[in-house]
Amino acid sequence: MAETHDQFNKRLSLLGHKHAKMTHGFSTQVGPDGLIQVTPKAKRNSFPFRGLFLLVFGFVAFKAFMLASVGPATYEERLSKLENGSVVEAAGAKFLGIDPLTAMMADIVVPLLR
């Protein structure tokens, strides 16, 4: 009798854990036998790495587009004007500087613009 009670408590504990996981979302599927199975959704990363990657990629693509459209000489001239400005403008010039990835992307974009 005690063994049956222990198994019941174990099943009850597992159900409690499953329901706690389902508070973060769940999905339902119909199995091949026709039963509806409810499974908790997988926990997602707390930090949005994909969003950060897309933000950085968009920023580098913007720099590459600007470099390809105005040319390297004009771009460097505008950066030097920014470097001589206020602290915020100098910081912007640091971020907008030509790096190898931006130069490579600009080389790809130049034929598309002409």
A tleap script that builds the chain and sets N, CA, C and O, in Angstrom:
source leaprc.protein.ff14SB
mol = sequence {
  NMET ALA GLU THR HIE ASP GLN PHE ASN LYS
  ARG LEU SER LEU LEU GLY HIE LYS HIE ALA
  LYS MET THR HIE GLY PHE SER THR GLN VAL
  GLY PRO ASP GLY LEU ILE GLN VAL THR PRO
  LYS ALA LYS ARG ASN SER PHE PRO PHE ARG
  GLY LEU PHE LEU LEU VAL PHE GLY PHE VAL
  ALA PHE LYS ALA PHE MET LEU ALA SER VAL
  GLY PRO ALA THR TYR GLU GLU ARG LEU SER
  LYS LEU GLU ASN GLY SER VAL VAL GLU ALA
  ALA GLY ALA LYS PHE LEU GLY ILE ASP PRO
  LEU THR ALA MET MET ALA ASP ILE VAL VAL
  PRO LEU LEU CARG
}
set mol.1.N position { 0.821 -1.197 0.000 }
set mol.1.CA position { 0.000 0.000 0.000 }
set mol.1.C position { 0.859 1.253 0.000 }
set mol.1.O position { 0.559 2.222 -0.697 }
set mol.2.N position { 1.938 1.228 0.792 }
set mol.2.CA position { 2.824 2.385 0.866 }
set mol.2.C position { 3.519 2.609 -0.467 }
set mol.2.O position { 3.786 3.745 -0.860 }
set mol.3.N position { 3.811 1.495 -1.166 }
set mol.3.CA position { 4.470 1.602 -2.471 }
set mol.3.C position { 3.558 2.302 -3.480 }
set mol.3.O position { 4.029 3.130 -4.261 }
set mol.4.N position { 2.294 1.992 -3.477 }
set mol.4.CA position { 1.330 2.633 -4.363 }
set mol.4.C position { 1.206 4.114 -4.035 }
set mol.4.O position { 1.112 4.953 -4.931 }
set mol.5.N position { 1.208 4.422 -2.758 }
set mol.5.CA position { 1.124 5.824 -2.329 }
set mol.5.C position { 2.367 6.610 -2.771 }
set mol.5.O position { 2.257 7.773 -3.157 }
set mol.6.N position { 3.553 5.976 -2.716 }
set mol.6.CA position { 4.785 6.634 -3.167 }
set mol.6.C position { 4.743 6.904 -4.671 }
set mol.6.O position { 5.166 7.967 -5.126 }
set mol.7.N position { 4.231 5.935 -5.444 }
set mol.7.CA position { 4.123 6.136 -6.887 }
set mol.7.C position { 3.149 7.270 -7.209 }
set mol.7.O position { 3.388 8.072 -8.112 }
set mol.8.N position { 2.055 7.322 -6.460 }
set mol.8.CA position { 1.083 8.397 -6.657 }
set mol.8.C position { 1.714 9.752 -6.352 }
set mol.8.O position { 1.526 10.703 -7.110 }
set mol.9.N position { 2.454 9.852 -5.259 }
set mol.9.CA position { 3.122 11.111 -4.910 }
set mol.9.C position { 4.154 11.503 -5.964 }
set mol.9.O position { 4.318 12.686 -6.264 }
set mol.10.N position { 4.852 10.514 -6.527 }
set mol.10.CA position { 5.840 10.798 -7.572 }
set mol.10.C position { 5.147 11.349 -8.825 }
set mol.10.O position { 5.608 12.331 -9.406 }
set mol.11.N position { 4.031 10.714 -9.244 }
set mol.11.CA position { 3.282 11.204 -10.405 }
set mol.11.C position { 2.728 12.599 -10.147 }
set mol.11.O position { 2.742 13.457 -11.030 }
set mol.12.N position { 2.246 12.815 -8.939 }
set mol.12.CA position { 1.712 14.119 -8.574 }
set mol.12.C position { 2.802 15.189 -8.615 }
set mol.12.O position { 2.564 16.311 -9.062 }
set mol.13.N position { 3.995 14.836 -8.147 }
set mol.13.CA position { 5.123 15.775 -8.179 }
set mol.13.C position { 5.518 16.097 -9.620 }
set mol.13.O position { 5.784 17.254 -9.948 }
set mol.14.N position { 5.558 15.072 -10.485 }
set mol.14.CA position { 5.897 15.298 -11.892 }
set mol.14.C position { 4.863 16.191 -12.572 }
set mol.14.O position { 5.216 17.054 -13.376 }
set mol.15.N position { 3.586 15.983 -12.248 }
set mol.15.CA position { 2.547 16.850 -12.809 }
set mol.15.C position { 2.713 18.288 -12.337 }
set mol.15.O position { 2.501 19.224 -13.108 }
set mol.16.N position { 3.089 18.468 -11.081 }
set mol.16.CA position { 3.332 19.815 -10.558 }
set mol.16.C position { 4.459 20.508 -11.297 }
set mol.16.O position { 4.364 21.693 -11.615 }
set mol.17.N position { 5.542 19.763 -11.576 }
set mol.17.CA position { 6.664 20.343 -12.328 }
set mol.17.C position { 6.242 20.689 -13.758 }
set mol.17.O position { 6.617 21.734 -14.290 }
set mol.18.N position { 5.453 19.792 -14.377 }
set mol.18.CA position { 4.999 20.035 -15.749 }
set mol.18.C position { 4.098 21.263 -15.808 }
set mol.18.O position { 4.217 22.075 -16.726 }
set mol.19.N position { 3.212 21.404 -14.853 }
set mol.19.CA position { 2.322 22.568 -14.838 }
set mol.19.C position { 3.095 23.851 -14.571 }
set mol.19.O position { 2.760 24.902 -15.117 }
set mol.20.N position { 4.132 23.774 -13.733 }
set mol.20.CA position { 4.963 24.959 -13.486 }
set mol.20.C position { 5.677 25.388 -14.767 }
set mol.20.O position { 5.817 26.582 -15.032 }
set mol.21.N position { 6.128 24.413 -15.561 }
set mol.21.CA position { 6.780 24.744 -16.832 }
set mol.21.C position { 5.790 25.348 -17.822 }
set mol.21.O position { 6.160 26.187 -18.643 }
set mol.22.N position { 4.530 24.919 -17.743 }
set mol.22.CA position { 3.522 25.404 -18.686 }
set mol.22.C position { 3.085 26.833 -18.402 }
set mol.22.O position { 2.385 27.432 -19.219 }
set mol.23.N position { 3.475 27.387 -17.277 }
set mol.23.CA position { 3.130 28.786 -17.019 }
set mol.23.C position { 3.869 29.711 -17.977 }
set mol.23.O position { 3.461 30.857 -18.166 }
set mol.24.N position { 4.958 29.224 -18.587 }
set mol.24.CA position { 5.726 30.018 -19.554 }
set mol.24.C position { 5.262 29.772 -20.982 }
set mol.24.O position { 5.862 30.284 -21.926 }
set mol.25.N position { 4.204 28.995 -21.147 }
set mol.25.CA position { 3.659 28.724 -22.474 }
set mol.25.C position { 3.624 27.236 -22.754 }
set mol.25.O position { 4.399 26.466 -22.187 }
set mol.26.N position { 2.726 26.842 -23.626 }
set mol.26.CA position { 2.606 25.433 -23.974 }
set mol.26.C position { 2.093 25.315 -25.396 }
set mol.26.O position { 1.572 26.272 -25.970 }
set mol.27.N position { 2.249 24.124 -25.952 }
set mol.27.CA position { 1.718 23.850 -27.287 }
set mol.27.C position { 0.963 22.526 -27.226 }
set mol.27.O position { 1.279 21.648 -26.424 }
set mol.28.N position { -0.024 22.405 -28.078 }
set mol.28.CA position { -0.813 21.174 -28.129 }
set mol.28.C position { -0.631 20.521 -29.488 }
set mol.28.O position { -0.541 21.195 -30.514 }
set mol.29.N position { -0.579 19.194 -29.474 }
set mol.29.CA position { -0.458 18.422 -30.700 }
set mol.29.C position { -1.367 17.213 -30.592 }
set mol.29.O position { -1.571 16.667 -29.508 }
set mol.30.N position { -1.903 16.806 -31.712 }
set mol.30.CA position { -2.707 15.590 -31.750 }
set mol.30.C position { -1.789 14.458 -32.176 }
set mol.30.O position { -1.216 14.491 -33.265 }
set mol.31.N position { -1.650 13.464 -31.323 }
set mol.31.CA position { -0.782 12.330 -31.603 }
set mol.31.C position { -1.390 11.399 -32.631 }
set mol.31.O position { -2.544 11.578 -33.019 }
set mol.32.N position { -0.630 10.403 -33.083 }
set mol.32.CA position { -1.149 9.466 -34.086 }
set mol.32.C position { -2.318 8.630 -33.565 }
set mol.32.O position { -3.105 8.099 -34.349 }
set mol.33.N position { -2.426 8.517 -32.246 }
set mol.33.CA position { -3.534 7.756 -31.673 }
set mol.33.C position { -4.768 8.614 -31.418 }
set mol.33.O position { -5.773 8.112 -30.914 }
set mol.34.N position { -4.707 9.907 -31.761 }
set mol.34.CA position { -5.848 10.793 -31.613 }
set mol.34.C position { -5.900 11.537 -30.292 }
set mol.34.O position { -6.805 12.345 -30.080 }
set mol.35.N position { -4.955 11.286 -29.400 }
set mol.35.CA position { -4.930 11.983 -28.120 }
set mol.35.C position { -4.285 13.357 -28.274 }
set mol.35.O position { -3.335 13.526 -29.039 }
set mol.36.N position { -4.799 14.310 -27.557 }
set mol.36.CA position { -4.225 15.655 -27.562 }
set mol.36.C position { -3.147 15.701 -26.491 }
set mol.36.O position { -3.413 15.469 -25.312 }
set mol.37.N position { -1.924 16.004 -26.918 }
set mol.37.CA position { -0.798 16.055 -25.989 }
set mol.37.C position { -0.411 17.508 -25.778 }
set mol.37.O position { -0.213 18.257 -26.735 }
set mol.38.N position { -0.306 17.894 -24.523 }
set mol.38.CA position { 0.084 19.255 -24.164 }
set mol.38.C position { 1.512 19.198 -23.655 }
set mol.38.O position { 1.809 18.489 -22.694 }
set mol.39.N position { 2.409 19.958 -24.311 }
set mol.39.CA position { 3.812 19.975 -23.892 }
set mol.39.C position { 4.232 21.411 -23.623 }
set mol.39.O position { 3.821 22.324 -24.338 }
set mol.40.N position { 5.050 21.615 -22.593 }
set mol.40.CA position { 5.521 22.971 -22.310 }
set mol.40.C position { 6.494 23.441 -23.386 }
set mol.40.O position { 7.259 22.648 -23.935 }
set mol.41.N position { 6.455 24.746 -23.681 }
set mol.41.CA position { 7.386 25.303 -24.660 }
set mol.41.C position { 8.773 25.383 -24.047 }
set mol.41.O position { 8.927 25.535 -22.835 }
set mol.42.N position { 9.771 25.277 -24.898 }
set mol.42.CA position { 11.149 25.358 -24.427 }
set mol.42.C position { 11.446 26.764 -23.926 }
set mol.42.O position { 10.939 27.748 -24.464 }
set mol.43.N position { 12.260 26.844 -22.908 }
set mol.43.CA position { 12.621 28.141 -22.351 }
set mol.43.C position { 13.527 28.865 -23.338 }
set mol.43.O position { 14.471 28.285 -23.874 }
set mol.44.N position { 13.232 30.122 -23.568 }
set mol.44.CA position { 14.018 30.919 -24.507 }
set mol.44.C position { 15.136 31.629 -23.773 }
set mol.44.O position { 15.102 31.786 -22.553 }
set mol.45.N position { 16.126 32.056 -24.540 }
set mol.45.CA position { 17.212 32.835 -23.952 }
set mol.45.C position { 16.662 34.128 -23.380 }
set mol.45.O position { 15.756 34.742 -23.944 }
set mol.46.N position { 17.219 34.525 -22.261 }
set mol.46.CA position { 16.744 35.765 -21.658 }
set mol.46.C position { 17.305 36.987 -22.392 }
set mol.46.O position { 16.697 38.056 -22.364 }
set mol.47.N position { 18.447 36.837 -23.042 }
set mol.47.CA position { 19.041 37.947 -23.777 }
set mol.47.C position { 18.793 37.740 -25.270 }
set mol.47.O position { 19.067 36.656 -25.784 }
set mol.48.N position { 18.288 38.741 -25.976 }
set mol.48.CA position { 17.958 38.574 -27.399 }
set mol.48.C position { 19.196 38.702 -28.299 }
set mol.48.O position { 19.443 39.757 -28.882 }
set mol.49.N position { 19.964 37.618 -28.402 }
set mol.49.CA position { 21.183 37.646 -29.208 }
set mol.49.C position { 20.875 37.887 -30.681 }
set mol.49.O position { 21.631 38.580 -31.361 }
set mol.50.N position { 19.789 37.332 -31.178 }
set mol.50.CA position { 19.434 37.518 -32.586 }
set mol.50.C position { 19.153 38.989 -32.879 }
set mol.50.O position { 19.580 39.512 -33.909 }
set mol.51.N position { 18.440 39.649 -31.982 }
set mol.51.CA position { 18.149 41.072 -32.160 }
set mol.51.C position { 19.408 41.915 -32.129 }
set mol.51.O position { 19.554 42.853 -32.913 }
set mol.52.N position { 20.325 41.582 -31.219 }
set mol.52.CA position { 21.592 42.311 -31.143 }
set mol.52.C position { 22.396 42.113 -32.426 }
set mol.52.O position { 22.973 43.062 -32.956 }
set mol.53.N position { 22.431 40.874 -32.922 }
set mol.53.CA position { 23.147 40.597 -34.166 }
set mol.53.C position { 22.545 41.383 -35.324 }
set mol.53.O position { 23.279 41.965 -36.124 }
set mol.54.N position { 21.221 41.405 -35.423 }
set mol.54.CA position { 20.568 42.145 -36.505 }
set mol.54.C position { 20.825 43.643 -36.394 }
set mol.54.O position { 20.984 44.320 -37.410 }
set mol.55.N position { 20.867 44.160 -35.182 }
set mol.55.CA position { 21.155 45.578 -34.974 }
set mol.55.C position { 22.572 45.919 -35.435 }
set mol.55.O position { 22.776 46.909 -36.137 }
set mol.56.N position { 23.546 45.104 -35.043 }
set mol.56.CA position { 24.937 45.345 -35.444 }
set mol.56.C position { 25.090 45.181 -36.955 }
set mol.56.O position { 25.765 45.981 -37.603 }
set mol.57.N position { 24.464 44.149 -37.513 }
set mol.57.CA position { 24.546 43.940 -38.960 }
set mol.57.C position { 23.928 45.109 -39.714 }
set mol.57.O position { 24.484 45.567 -40.712 }
set mol.58.N position { 22.791 45.591 -39.249 }
set mol.58.CA position { 22.147 46.743 -39.892 }
set mol.58.C position { 23.009 47.986 -39.825 }
set mol.58.O position { 23.078 48.748 -40.789 }
set mol.59.N position { 23.677 48.201 -38.681 }
set mol.59.CA position { 24.552 49.359 -38.535 }
set mol.59.C position { 25.739 49.270 -39.490 }
set mol.59.O position { 26.093 50.255 -40.137 }
set mol.60.N position { 26.351 48.091 -39.579 }
set mol.60.CA position { 27.493 47.913 -40.488 }
set mol.60.C position { 27.029 48.032 -41.941 }
set mol.60.O position { 27.745 48.596 -42.768 }
set mol.61.N position { 25.856 47.515 -42.259 }
set mol.61.CA position { 25.333 47.639 -43.624 }
set mol.61.C position { 25.052 49.100 -43.962 }
set mol.61.O position { 25.292 49.533 -45.089 }
set mol.62.N position { 24.547 49.860 -42.996 }
set mol.62.CA position { 24.319 51.293 -43.207 }
set mol.62.C position { 25.641 52.007 -43.486 }
set mol.62.O position { 25.728 52.824 -44.403 }
set mol.63.N position { 26.672 51.695 -42.691 }
set mol.63.CA position { 27.988 52.306 -42.921 }
set mol.63.C position { 28.516 51.943 -44.307 }
set mol.63.O position { 29.062 52.792 -45.010 }
set mol.64.N position { 28.350 50.671 -44.697 }
set mol.64.CA position { 28.834 50.229 -46.005 }
set mol.64.C position { 28.085 50.932 -47.129 }
set mol.64.O position { 28.692 51.321 -48.127 }
set mol.65.N position { 26.780 51.099 -46.980 }
set mol.65.CA position { 25.996 51.797 -47.999 }
set mol.65.C position { 26.445 53.253 -48.114 }
set mol.65.O position { 26.587 53.770 -49.222 }
set mol.66.N position { 26.667 53.913 -46.980 }
set mol.66.CA position { 27.121 55.307 -47.008 }
set mol.66.C position { 28.502 55.416 -47.643 }
set mol.66.O position { 28.751 56.314 -48.448 }
set mol.67.N position { 29.402 54.499 -47.281 }
set mol.67.CA position { 30.751 54.510 -47.847 }
set mol.67.C position { 30.700 54.275 -49.351 }
set mol.67.O position { 31.426 54.925 -50.103 }
set mol.68.N position { 29.858 53.361 -49.792 }
set mol.68.CA position { 29.760 53.070 -51.225 }
set mol.68.C position { 29.119 54.219 -51.987 }
set mol.68.O position { 29.476 54.468 -53.138 }
set mol.69.N position { 28.181 54.920 -51.368 }
set mol.69.CA position { 27.476 55.972 -52.103 }
set mol.69.C position { 28.282 57.264 -52.205 }
set mol.69.O position { 28.227 57.925 -53.242 }
set mol.70.N position { 29.027 57.649 -51.168 }
set mol.70.CA position { 29.766 58.918 -51.231 }
set mol.70.C position { 31.229 58.737 -51.593 }
set mol.70.O position { 31.887 59.708 -51.967 }
set mol.71.N position { 31.756 57.533 -51.494 }
set mol.71.CA position { 33.151 57.288 -51.817 }
set mol.71.C position { 34.032 57.413 -50.584 }
set mol.71.O position { 33.682 58.110 -49.632 }
set mol.72.N position { 35.186 56.731 -50.603 }
set mol.72.CA position { 36.053 56.710 -49.422 }
set mol.72.C position { 36.641 58.075 -49.064 }
set mol.72.O position { 36.769 58.398 -47.883 }
set mol.73.N position { 36.998 58.874 -50.057 }
set mol.73.CA position { 37.621 60.173 -49.765 }
set mol.73.C position { 36.628 61.108 -49.066 }
set mol.73.O position { 36.959 61.719 -48.050 }
set mol.74.N position { 35.439 61.215 -49.600 }
set mol.74.CA position { 34.417 62.080 -48.998 }
set mol.74.C position { 34.012 61.562 -47.625 }
set mol.74.O position { 33.788 62.346 -46.703 }
set mol.75.N position { 33.919 60.249 -47.487 }
set mol.75.CA position { 33.540 59.653 -46.203 }
set mol.75.C position { 34.581 59.977 -45.132 }
set mol.75.O position { 34.232 60.351 -44.013 }
set mol.76.N position { 35.863 59.831 -45.483 }
set mol.76.CA position { 36.943 60.157 -44.534 }
set mol.76.C position { 36.934 61.639 -44.184 }
set mol.76.O position { 37.190 62.007 -43.037 }
set mol.77.N position { 36.643 62.491 -45.161 }
set mol.77.CA position { 36.576 63.934 -44.905 }
set mol.77.C position { 35.462 64.251 -43.903 }
set mol.77.O position { 35.653 65.051 -42.987 }
set mol.78.N position { 34.322 63.631 -44.081 }
set mol.78.CA position { 33.203 63.855 -43.155 }
set mol.78.C position { 33.520 63.302 -41.764 }
set mol.78.O position { 33.118 63.884 -40.757 }
set mol.79.N position { 34.234 62.187 -41.710 }
set mol.79.CA position { 34.636 61.639 -40.411 }
set mol.79.C position { 35.616 62.566 -39.700 }
set mol.79.O position { 35.552 62.721 -38.481 }
set mol.80.N position { 36.520 63.181 -40.458 }
set mol.80.CA position { 37.475 64.102 -39.823 }
set mol.80.C position { 36.758 65.333 -39.270 }
set mol.80.O position { 37.163 65.867 -38.237 }
set mol.81.N position { 35.701 65.789 -39.941 }
set mol.81.CA position { 34.907 66.901 -39.402 }
set mol.81.C position { 34.235 66.491 -38.090 }
set mol.81.O position { 34.169 67.274 -37.143 }
set mol.82.N position { 33.743 65.263 -38.051 }
set mol.82.CA position { 33.111 64.772 -36.824 }
set mol.82.C position { 34.121 64.645 -35.684 }
set mol.82.O position { 33.805 64.951 -34.534 }
set mol.83.N position { 35.334 64.194 -36.002 }
set mol.83.CA position { 36.359 64.029 -34.967 }
set mol.83.C position { 36.732 65.357 -34.334 }
set mol.83.O position { 37.098 65.398 -33.159 }
set mol.84.N position { 36.645 66.437 -35.084 }
set mol.84.CA position { 36.995 67.759 -34.561 }
set mol.84.C position { 35.837 68.424 -33.831 }
set mol.84.O position { 35.997 69.530 -33.313 }
set mol.85.N position { 34.688 67.787 -33.777 }
set mol.85.CA position { 33.507 68.360 -33.137 }
set mol.85.C position { 33.478 68.078 -31.643 }
set mol.85.O position { 34.516 67.871 -31.014 }
set mol.86.N position { 32.283 68.073 -31.091 }
set mol.86.CA position { 32.097 67.851 -29.652 }
set mol.86.C position { 32.435 66.403 -29.281 }
set mol.86.O position { 32.804 65.598 -30.135 }
set mol.87.N position { 32.302 66.097 -28.006 }
set mol.87.CA position { 32.623 64.756 -27.517 }
set mol.87.C position { 31.687 63.717 -28.142 }
set mol.87.O position { 32.121 62.624 -28.506 }
set mol.88.N position { 30.428 64.058 -28.260 }
set mol.88.CA position { 29.456 63.131 -28.850 }
set mol.88.C position { 29.776 62.900 -30.322 }
set mol.88.O position { 29.698 61.769 -30.803 }
set mol.89.N position { 30.134 63.958 -31.040 }
set mol.89.CA position { 30.478 63.814 -32.456 }
set mol.89.C position { 31.751 62.995 -32.625 }
set mol.89.O position { 31.853 62.198 -33.558 }
set mol.90.N position { 32.725 63.183 -31.732 }
set mol.90.CA position { 33.959 62.399 -31.803 }
set mol.90.C position { 33.673 60.918 -31.539 }
set mol.90.O position { 34.258 60.046 -32.183 }
set mol.91.N position { 32.775 60.636 -30.597 }
set mol.91.CA position { 32.397 59.242 -30.340 }
set mol.91.C position { 31.678 58.657 -31.557 }
set mol.91.O position { 31.888 57.494 -31.903 }
set mol.92.N position { 30.838 59.454 -32.200 }
set mol.92.CA position { 30.168 59.006 -33.418 }
set mol.92.C position { 31.161 58.713 -34.526 }
set mol.92.O position { 30.984 57.762 -35.287 }
set mol.93.N position { 32.210 59.530 -34.621 }
set mol.93.CA position { 33.240 59.302 -35.632 }
set mol.93.C position { 33.966 57.987 -35.368 }
set mol.93.O position { 34.336 57.282 -36.307 }
set mol.94.N position { 34.172 57.653 -34.089 }
set mol.94.CA position { 34.815 56.377 -33.750 }
set mol.94.C position { 33.962 55.203 -34.235 }
set mol.94.O position { 34.475 54.250 -34.821 }
set mol.95.N position { 32.642 55.287 -33.979 }
set mol.95.CA position { 31.753 54.199 -34.374 }
set mol.95.C position { 31.577 54.122 -35.883 }
set mol.95.O position { 31.416 53.033 -36.434 }
set mol.96.N position { 31.606 55.265 -36.556 }
set mol.96.CA position { 31.370 55.292 -37.995 }
set mol.96.C position { 32.632 55.092 -38.823 }
set mol.96.O position { 32.575 55.125 -40.052 }
set mol.97.N position { 33.771 54.883 -38.164 }
set mol.97.CA position { 35.028 54.686 -38.881 }
set mol.97.C position { 34.974 53.476 -39.801 }
set mol.97.O position { 34.157 52.572 -39.623 }
set mol.98.N position { 35.860 53.480 -40.786 }
set mol.98.CA position { 35.896 52.389 -41.763 }
set mol.98.C position { 36.664 51.220 -41.158 }
set mol.98.O position { 37.849 51.338 -40.846 }
set mol.99.N position { 35.983 50.100 -40.998 }
set mol.99.CA position { 36.624 48.880 -40.517 }
set mol.99.C position { 36.656 47.879 -41.678 }
set mol.99.O position { 36.002 48.109 -42.695 }
set mol.100.N position { 37.394 46.789 -41.551 }
set mol.100.CA position { 37.511 45.846 -42.670 }
set mol.100.C position { 36.168 45.274 -43.149 }
set mol.100.O position { 35.969 45.088 -44.349 }
set mol.101.N position { 35.262 44.999 -42.231 }
set mol.101.CA position { 33.963 44.447 -42.626 }
set mol.101.C position { 33.152 45.464 -43.427 }
set mol.101.O position { 32.511 45.114 -44.417 }
set mol.102.N position { 33.185 46.720 -42.993 }
set mol.102.CA position { 32.472 47.776 -43.712 }
set mol.102.C position { 33.058 47.960 -45.107 }
set mol.102.O position { 32.320 48.106 -46.082 }
set mol.103.N position { 34.389 47.954 -45.201 }
set mol.103.CA position { 35.037 48.114 -46.508 }
set mol.103.C position { 34.682 46.954 -47.439 }
set mol.103.O position { 34.439 47.159 -48.628 }
set mol.104.N position { 34.653 45.736 -46.893 }
set mol.104.CA position { 34.323 44.575 -47.711 }
set mol.104.C position { 32.872 44.650 -48.201 }
set mol.104.O position { 32.585 44.364 -49.364 }
set mol.105.N position { 31.970 45.035 -47.307 }
set mol.105.CA position { 30.567 45.153 -47.712 }
set mol.105.C position { 30.375 46.294 -48.708 }
set mol.105.O position { 29.550 46.188 -49.616 }
set mol.106.N position { 31.124 47.378 -48.550 }
set mol.106.CA position { 31.021 48.501 -49.485 }
set mol.106.C position { 31.489 48.083 -50.876 }
set mol.106.O position { 30.912 48.503 -51.879 }
set mol.107.N position { 32.545 47.249 -50.936 }
set mol.107.CA position { 33.018 46.759 -52.231 }
set mol.107.C position { 31.951 45.912 -52.927 }
set mol.107.O position { 31.876 45.887 -54.155 }
set mol.108.N position { 31.139 45.229 -52.147 }
set mol.108.CA position { 30.061 44.423 -52.725 }
set mol.108.C position { 28.916 45.316 -53.200 }
set mol.108.O position { 28.280 45.027 -54.214 }
set mol.109.N position { 28.652 46.408 -52.463 }
set mol.109.CA position { 27.508 47.278 -52.758 }
set mol.109.C position { 27.791 48.234 -53.918 }
set mol.109.O position { 26.864 48.617 -54.631 }
set mol.110.N position { 29.056 48.630 -54.123 }
set mol.110.CA position { 29.398 49.629 -55.151 }
set mol.110.C position { 28.865 49.245 -56.531 }
set mol.110.O position { 28.249 50.091 -57.180 }
set mol.111.N position { 29.067 48.012 -57.017 }
set mol.111.CA position { 28.529 47.690 -58.346 }
set mol.111.C position { 26.998 47.743 -58.409 }
set mol.111.O position { 26.429 47.990 -59.472 }
set mol.112.N position { 26.344 47.515 -57.293 }
set mol.112.CA position { 24.882 47.548 -57.290 }
set mol.112.C position { 24.346 48.969 -57.380 }
set mol.112.O position { 23.238 49.180 -57.875 }
set mol.113.N position { 25.114 49.945 -56.910 }
set mol.113.CA position { 24.675 51.339 -56.928 }
set mol.113.C position { 24.911 52.015 -58.273 }
set mol.113.O position { 24.268 53.020 -58.577 }
set mol.114.N position { 25.798 51.495 -59.062 }
set mol.114.CA position { 26.151 52.160 -60.325 }
set mol.114.C position { 25.461 51.531 -61.493 }
set mol.114.O position { 25.647 51.968 -62.629 }
savepdb mol mol.pdb
quit
